[in-house]
Amino acid sequence: LRKGTSQLLAMDSNLVLRIVNVAETLAGSRRTEQSGIKLFIGLAEALDLQLLRPHLPVILRLSLKRLKASWPRPPVRRFALPIMDLLSVLVGKHGVGVLKEGLRDTSLLHAIQKGFWADTLPKIQSSGRRKAGIIATTRMLVEDESIWADAELVGKMVKNLVETLLSRSAETMEKEDHLSVLEDIGDGGVSGTRLTYSR
């Protein structure tokens, strides 16, 4: 689902419902659960809030079922990361209030923050998803006043946020170093001497 899809889907609300139904079917099977959640992520990224809002409770109920089933332990990585990606997109794009609205249970949000979010944030592997996680975590700390009642959780969240930021910064620097080396090689070496074949 690409940018601009929301305008196309706005012309046919039934199409959105059909996509949600397909994702619901996929999410209902252990073998295709990740594919269903990824389709939900695509909807969260592509749709305006007006189109997304009616489907949020179903999207969150299906996506979080494994998370709830494994309490107090987080689900295995292959299920945890897609769930984290979805939550990051929702909070990063639409804010904490929208997540609360979709969950319909404020105590569940705190459980997610404490038992899942803080620990999963540093495990995000994709650079783009890590950026989404950083933005979403920052918004959560700023917008959710209730989180500050749990000093231990805030400390853990901030610690892991900083570690994730540093990890992203180190990754960026490493890429820049690699590009610099490639540029030097292209120029014939650090000293600027052209690489030539001796005969």
Secondary structure, 3 states (H helix, E strand, C coil): CCCCHHHHHHCCHHHHHHHHHHHHHHHCCCCCHHHHHHHHHHHHHHCCHHHHHHHHHHHHHHHCHHHHHCCCCCCCHHHHHHHHHHHHHHHHHHCHHHHHHHHCCHHHHHHHHHHHHHHHHHHCCCHHHHHHHHHHHHHHHHHCHHHHHCHHHHHHHHHHHHHHHHHHHHHHHHHHHHHHHHHHHHCCCCCCCCCCCCC
